[in-house]
Amino acid sequence: MEFGIDIMRVDIDVRTDIIEEIYKSGDLKFVEKYLNEIDAKLKNKILEDEYKNGNEELVYKNFDKLSNGDLKDKIIKQKWDKRRFRILI
């Protein structure tokens, strides 16, 4: 059983490295397709970078995959503030 778990960890590490290189090359469609197949650290980095770059559509589509609580809270608060502002106007 332990051997199987170790192989799974190595497999995730390899996929994470590959997806990271593909992300650096700019192929977001491929990265998005395999976002569930990588470790949480890289997944959060990609989604946070894309949010900062203005790619909100990608982040919103994959919001459930985001495990960075601070970024989630920031996005929710920002959307709430925008909505509240529109209601006031």
C-alpha positions as semicolon CSV with decimal commas, in nm:
position;residue;x (nm);y (nm);z (nm)
1;M;0,000;0,000;0,000
2;E;0,278;0,244;0,093
3;F;0,457;0,177;-0,235
4;G;0,139;0,266;-0,429
5;I;0,103;0,592;-0,237
6;D;0,468;0,683;-0,305
7;I;0,422;0,620;-0,678
8;M;0,109;0,838;-0,678
9;R;0,308;1,121;-0,515
10;V;0,584;1,091;-0,775
11;D;0,321;1,087;-1,049
12;I;0,168;1,412;-0,918
13;D;0,513;1,570;-0,892
14;V;0,594;1,477;-1,252
15;R;0,259;1,606;-1,382
16;T;0,303;1,925;-1,178
17;D;0,647;1,988;-1,329
18;I;0,516;1,928;-1,681
19;I;0,211;2,151;-1,635
20;E;0,430;2,424;-1,484
21;E;0,650;2,426;-1,794
22;I;0,345;2,432;-2,021
23;Y;0,201;2,721;-1,818
24;K;0,525;2,914;-1,858
25;S;0,499;2,861;-2,234
26;G;0,154;3,021;-2,228
27;D;-0,077;2,732;-2,319
28;L;-0,364;2,809;-2,080
29;K;-0,614;2,579;-2,253
30;F;-0,396;2,277;-2,185
31;V;-0,323;2,387;-1,829
32;E;-0,691;2,441;-1,754
33;K;-0,776;2,096;-1,888
34;Y;-0,536;1,933;-1,640
35;L;-0,569;2,173;-1,346
36;N;-0,707;1,897;-1,123
37;E;-0,407;1,678;-1,195
38;I;-0,144;1,897;-1,023
39;D;-0,058;1,982;-0,665
40;A;-0,250;2,252;-0,480
41;K;0,049;2,488;-0,454
42;L;0,092;2,524;-0,832
43;K;-0,283;2,526;-0,889
44;N;-0,318;2,822;-0,650
45;K;-0,019;3,000;-0,805
46;I;-0,163;2,967;-1,156
47;L;-0,509;3,086;-1,052
48;E;-0,367;3,374;-0,847
49;D;-0,138;3,484;-1,132
50;E;-0,424;3,469;-1,379
51;Y;-0,647;3,669;-1,144
52;K;-0,377;3,937;-1,113
53;N;-0,340;3,937;-1,494
54;G;-0,712;4,002;-1,533
55;N;-0,811;3,656;-1,652
56;E;-1,113;3,648;-1,422
57;E;-1,303;3,406;-1,646
58;L;-1,046;3,130;-1,589
59;V;-1,042;3,193;-1,215
60;Y;-1,420;3,204;-1,180
61;K;-1,460;2,885;-1,385
62;N;-1,213;2,709;-1,154
63;F;-1,306;2,883;-0,829
64;D;-1,395;2,549;-0,667
65;K;-1,042;2,424;-0,735
66;L;-0,884;2,716;-0,551
67;S;-0,766;2,625;-0,202
68;N;-0,607;2,962;-0,123
69;G;-0,854;3,098;0,132
70;D;-0,711;3,451;0,123
71;L;-0,755;3,480;-0,253
72;K;-1,105;3,332;-0,235
73;D;-1,201;3,584;0,033
74;K;-1,050;3,868;-0,168
75;I;-1,243;3,772;-0,482
76;I;-1,572;3,733;-0,294
77;K;-1,524;4,064;-0,110
78;Q;-1,432;4,245;-0,432
79;K;-1,738;4,107;-0,613
80;W;-1,961;4,192;-0,318
81;D;-1,825;4,549;-0,301
82;K;-1,883;4,597;-0,676
83;R;-2,236;4,467;-0,648
84;R;-2,311;4,684;-0,345
85;F;-2,170;4,988;-0,525
86;R;-2,398;4,924;-0,826
87;I;-2,699;4,895;-0,599
88;L;-2,617;5,228;-0,435
89;I;-2,598;5,408;-0,769
